[in-house]
Amino acid sequence: MSVQHYPGRRDDPSFRRFGTFSYLPPLTREQMLKQVEYALARDWTCSVEHVEPERSMDTYWYMWKLPFFGETNAEAVMAEVDECRGIYPGDFVRLVAYDRLRQTQGLAFVAHRP
């Protein structure tokens, strides 16, 4: 059995990997919605971030609005992802869910690639 090699080039955004989900085919909107429902069921706070392709390997991305503290509706979170994608179609858009008890990210995935 051999392990598949994923070639990467920093100068080519299509080859960049941003966590576990980036090695899978792109998530559908329904699959993203399920991930948001999972995060909200654990009382994690969702946030949307975006960045230009040339800065996508930076640690910090721009925050889209404030984190959605107390939000319990997954569709409302996805509406914010869709709005961010619409305003910044040339940027990467990422959804992050913060676990306030463990003080870390519980979930993060790229919701849109330019």
C-alpha positions in Angstrom: 0.0 0.0 0.0 1.4 3.4 -0.9 0.5 6.8 0.5 -0.7 9.4 -1.9 1.5 12.4 -2.4 -0.2 15.8 -2.7 2.2 18.1 -4.5 2.1 21.7 -3.3 3.3 25.0 -4.7 2.9 28.1 -2.6 2.5 30.3 -5.7 -0.5 28.3 -7.0 -3.6 28.8 -4.8 -5.2 25.6 -6.2 -2.5 23.5 -4.5 -2.8 25.1 -1.1 -4.1 23.0 1.7 -5.9 24.5 4.7 -6.5 21.7 7.1 -8.1 18.2 6.9 -11.1 19.1 4.7 -8.9 20.6 2.0 -7.7 17.1 1.1 -11.3 16.1 0.3 -13.4 17.2 -2.6 -15.0 20.7 -2.0 -17.9 20.5 0.5 -21.4 21.1 -0.8 -23.5 23.8 0.8 -25.5 21.0 2.6 -22.3 19.4 3.9 -21.1 22.8 5.2 -24.5 23.3 6.8 -24.1 20.0 8.6 -20.7 21.1 9.9 -22.2 24.4 11.2 -25.0 22.4 12.9 -22.4 20.2 14.5 -20.6 23.3 15.8 -23.7 25.0 17.1 -24.9 21.8 18.8 -21.7 22.0 20.9 -22.2 25.6 21.7 -19.3 26.8 19.6 -19.2 30.3 18.3 -18.9 30.6 14.5 -17.0 33.2 12.7 -16.3 33.9 9.0 -12.9 35.1 7.7 -11.6 36.0 4.2 -8.3 36.8 2.6 -6.8 37.4 -0.8 -5.2 34.4 -2.5 -1.7 35.9 -2.3 -2.1 36.2 1.5 -3.9 32.9 2.1 -0.9 31.3 3.7 -0.7 34.1 6.4 -1.7 33.2 9.9 -4.3 36.0 10.2 -7.2 36.4 7.8 -9.7 39.4 7.8 -12.7 38.9 10.1 -16.1 39.2 8.4 -18.2 41.1 10.9 -17.9 40.0 14.6 -18.2 36.4 15.6 -21.8 35.2 15.9 -22.0 35.0 19.7 -25.2 33.2 20.8 -26.3 32.3 17.2 -28.2 29.0 17.1 -29.4 29.0 13.6 -27.1 27.3 11.1 -28.9 28.9 8.1 -28.1 32.3 9.5 -24.4 31.4 9.7 -24.5 30.1 6.2 -26.2 33.3 5.0 -23.2 35.2 6.3 -20.8 32.9 4.5 -22.8 33.4 1.3 -22.8 37.2 1.8 -19.1 37.3 2.3 -18.6 35.1 -0.8 -20.7 37.5 -2.8 -18.9 40.6 -1.7 -15.4 39.1 -1.9 -15.7 36.6 -4.8 -11.9 36.7 -5.4 -11.0 35.9 -1.8 -10.8 32.6 0.1 -13.6 32.4 2.7 -13.2 30.3 5.8 -15.7 29.3 8.5 -14.2 28.9 12.0 -16.0 27.6 15.1 -14.5 28.5 18.4 -14.8 26.3 21.5 -14.9 28.8 24.3 -14.4 26.2 27.0 -11.2 24.8 25.6 -10.2 28.2 24.2 -9.4 26.8 20.7 -10.8 26.3 17.3 -13.2 23.3 17.3 -13.7 23.4 13.6 -12.4 25.3 10.6 -12.8 24.8 6.8 -12.5 26.8 3.6 -16.0 27.5 2.4 -15.0 29.3 -0.8 -12.0 29.1 -3.1 -11.6 31.8 -5.8 
